[in-house]
Amino acid sequence: MEILFDYHIWVSFLTLTALEIILGIDNVVFIALLVGHLPEEQRKRARLVGLSLALVMRILLLLGVAWIISLQQPWITLFGQDLSGKDILMLLGGGFLLYKGTNSIHDEVTGDKKEEVKAVTGGMLAVVAQVVLIDIVFSFDSVMTAVGMTDVIMVIIAAMTVAMLVMMFSSGYIASFIERFPTLKILALSFIMLIGVFLVAEGLGFHVPKGYIYFAMLYSLSVEMLNLMRRKKRKS
């Protein structure tokens, strides 16, 4: 019961849920295009079944990552630095988040982002399988972001589940909201890069208190909210 009154848990849960929703909208839109050729009565079912199975696969991936992180014994020594399974995963995951964040911000700013969706000719089962496969491909950055924010696996699973439910039933509204305020997505991607730096530091043996990350996110978000309010006031 003590965990329910720990504000660190609630901050990490709410922040992680928001990041999952903002960064997962592109995936939901992509999936909507995949199910577009199905009959009207099958589209919603395929999307819900596909995303539900994808959530299960994402949780299994999370548990696998958590198991690797538990491996504390050194695996290799590189430049005089002992690296365990956890350290290697942190370095690889942090590097991936830095690459993904930089590349995504570049695409958002320059408008170079191009997504091609190949037509799916199979029935509902084929579409569901492709939905699950695509979500697995897009899951690694989500899982590593979650691991970088909190060590409590149940908080990560709860945040993923809530975010998936919200995206299932409110994806249209959220997509239009982010389209109206695209800087929120840029901000979320910058948070991903911040977590990537944190993971790399952890992999190299430098412990960074997670409170610093939460403070940086809260401060940046507060500034962005003030900017949005100011712009809205100018338009009115």
C-alpha positions in Angstrom: 0.0 0.0 0.0 2.9 2.4 0.6 3.6 2.5 -3.1 0.2 4.2 -3.7 1.4 7.2 -1.6 4.8 7.6 -3.2 4.7 10.7 -5.3 7.7 9.4 -7.4 5.5 6.5 -8.6 2.6 8.8 -9.6 4.9 11.3 -11.4 6.6 8.5 -13.3 3.2 6.9 -14.1 1.6 10.1 -15.4 4.7 11.2 -17.3 5.2 7.9 -18.9 1.5 7.5 -19.9 1.6 11.0 -21.5 4.7 10.1 -23.5 3.3 6.8 -24.6 0.2 8.5 -25.9 1.9 11.3 -27.7 4.6 9.2 -29.3 2.2 6.3 -30.1 -0.3 8.3 -32.1 1.7 7.8 -35.4 1.6 4.1 -34.8 -2.2 4.2 -34.3 -2.7 6.2 -37.5 -0.5 3.8 -39.3 -2.5 0.9 -38.1 -5.7 2.7 -39.1 -4.4 2.7 -42.7 -3.7 -1.0 -42.5 -7.2 -1.9 -41.6 -8.8 0.5 -44.1 -9.5 -2.1 -46.7 -11.5 -4.3 -44.4 -15.3 -4.2 -44.3 -16.6 -1.6 -41.9 -17.8 -4.1 -39.3 -14.3 -5.7 -39.1 -12.1 -2.6 -38.9 -12.7 -1.8 -35.3 -12.4 -5.4 -34.3 -9.2 -5.9 -36.1 -7.7 -2.7 -34.6 -8.8 -3.6 -31.0 -7.6 -7.2 -31.3 -4.3 -6.2 -33.0 -3.5 -3.5 -30.4 -4.5 -5.8 -27.5 -2.1 -8.6 -28.7 0.5 -5.9 -29.4 0.2 -4.7 -25.8 0.8 -8.3 -24.6 3.9 -8.6 -26.8 5.1 -5.2 -25.5 4.8 -6.4 -21.9 6.7 -9.6 -22.7 9.4 -7.5 -24.3 9.5 -5.3 -21.2 9.9 -8.4 -19.0 12.7 -9.6 -21.2 14.5 -6.2 -20.8 13.9 -6.3 -17.1 15.5 -9.7 -16.9 18.6 -8.5 -18.8 18.8 -5.5 -16.5 18.9 -7.8 -13.5 22.2 -9.3 -14.8 24.7 -7.4 -12.8 27.8 -9.6 -13.3 30.4 -8.3 -15.8 30.2 -9.8 -19.2 33.1 -8.0 -20.9 35.8 -5.4 -20.2 36.1 -2.6 -22.6 38.8 0.2 -22.2 39.2 -0.9 -18.6 35.4 -0.6 -17.9 33.6 -3.8 -16.8 30.3 -4.0 -18.6 27.4 -6.2 -17.4 24.3 -7.2 -19.3 22.5 -4.2 -17.8 25.3 -1.8 -18.8 25.4 -3.1 -22.4 21.6 -2.8 -22.7 21.6 0.7 -21.2 24.3 1.8 -23.7 22.5 0.2 -26.7 19.1 1.4 -25.6 20.3 4.9 -24.8 22.1 5.2 -28.1 19.0 4.0 -29.9 16.9 6.6 -28.2 19.3 9.4 -29.1 19.3 8.3 -32.7 15.5 7.9 -32.8 14.9 11.2 -31.1 17.4 13.1 -33.3 16.1 11.5 -36.5 12.4 12.1 -35.6 12.9 15.7 -34.6 14.8 16.2 -37.9 11.9 14.7 -39.8 9.3 16.8 -37.9 11.2 20.1 -38.4 12.2 19.6 -42.1 9.0 17.8 -43.2 11.1 15.0 -44.7 9.1 12.3 -43.0 7.6 9.9 -45.5 5.5 6.9 -44.6 4.4 4.3 -47.2 1.8 1.8 -46.3 1.7 -1.2 -48.5 -1.8 -2.5 -49.2 -2.8 -5.6 -47.2 -4.7 -8.1 -49.4 -5.4 -10.7 -46.7 -8.4 -11.0 -44.4 -8.7 -9.9 -40.8 -6.2 -12.4 -39.4 -3.5 -11.2 -41.8 -4.2 -7.6 -40.8 -4.1 -8.4 -37.1 -0.8 -10.2 -37.6 0.7 -7.2 -39.4 -0.6 -4.8 -36.7 1.1 -6.9 -34.0 4.4 -7.1 -36.1 4.5 -3.4 -36.7 3.9 -2.6 -33.0 6.7 -4.9 -32.0 9.0 -3.0 -34.3 8.0 0.3 -32.8 8.1 -1.0 -29.2 11.8 -1.0 -28.4 12.1 2.8 -28.0 8.9 2.8 -25.9 10.2 0.1 -23.6 13.6 1.6 -23.2 12.0 5.0 -22.4 9.9 3.4 -19.7 12.9 1.6 -18.2 14.8 4.9 -18.1 12.1 6.6 -16.2 11.3 4.0 -13.5 12.5 0.7 -12.0 9.0 -0.4 -11.0 7.8 -2.8 -13.6 4.1 -2.7 -12.5 4.1 1.1 -13.1 5.4 0.6 -16.6 2.8 -2.0 -17.4 0.0 0.2 -15.9 1.2 3.2 -18.0 1.4 1.1 -21.2 -2.1 -0.4 -20.6 -3.7 3.0 -19.9 -2.0 4.6 -22.9 -3.1 1.8 -25.2 -6.7 2.1 -23.9 -6.7 5.8 -24.5 -5.3 5.4 -28.0 -7.8 2.7 -28.8 -10.8 4.9 -28.0 -9.6 8.5 -28.4 -6.9 8.3 -31.1 -8.8 10.7 -33.4 -9.1 13.4 -30.9 -5.5 13.1 -29.7 -4.2 13.1 -33.2 -6.1 16.3 -34.0 -4.9 17.9 -30.8 -1.2 17.1 -31.5 -1.7 18.4 -35.1 -2.9 21.7 -33.6 0.1 21.8 -31.2 3.0 20.1 -33.0 5.5 21.5 -30.5 4.2 19.1 -27.9 5.5 16.2 -30.0 8.9 17.9 -30.4 9.0 18.3 -26.7 8.2 14.7 -26.1 10.9 13.7 -28.6 13.4 15.9 -26.7 12.4 14.0 -23.5 13.2 10.8 -25.3 16.7 12.2 -26.1 17.1 13.2 -22.4 16.3 9.7 -21.3 18.7 8.4 -23.9 21.5 10.5 -22.3 20.5 9.2 -18.9 20.7 5.5 -20.1 24.1 6.0 -21.6 25.4 7.6 -18.4 24.0 4.7 -16.4 25.6 2.2 -18.8 29.0 3.9 -18.2 28.6 3.7 -14.4 27.4 7.3 -13.7 24.3 7.3 -11.6 21.9 10.2 -12.3 18.9 10.6 -9.9 15.6 10.3 -11.8 14.4 13.4 -9.9 16.6 15.5 -12.2 14.8 14.0 -15.3 11.3 14.7 -13.8 12.3 18.2 -12.9 13.6 18.9 -16.4 10.5 17.5 -18.0 8.2 19.5 -15.7 10.1 22.7 -16.2 10.1 22.3 -20.0 6.4 21.4 -20.1 5.5 24.4 -17.9 7.4 26.7 -20.3 5.7 25.2 -23.3 2.2 25.5 -21.6 2.9 29.2 -21.1 3.9 29.6 -24.7 0.8 27.9 -25.9 -1.4 30.1 -23.6 0.4 33.2 -24.9 -0.1 32.2 -28.6 -3.8 31.4 -27.9 -4.2 34.8 -26.3 -2.6 36.6 -29.3 -4.9 34.8 -31.7 -8.0 35.9 -29.7 
